[in-house]
Amino acid sequence: MTDFTDQTNDAVLFSGWIDYLLVTKRLPVEAQVFQVWWYATNPDSMNPDVDPSPWQTIFP
């Protein structure tokens, strides 16, 4: 647990919510907000052709 970080935890949470979405075809509002926050704060993890500015407007 010495190498545990919030950033690592965020990635695992994001992945878990994506898995949940694939199974249930829906997300709780809180998970939707987390998803938008993730996109805003991790643009380097997204497709380079995607413009992150809509999410970064919500979470500057």
Order of alpha helices (4+ residues) and beta strands (2+ residues): alpha-alpha-alpha
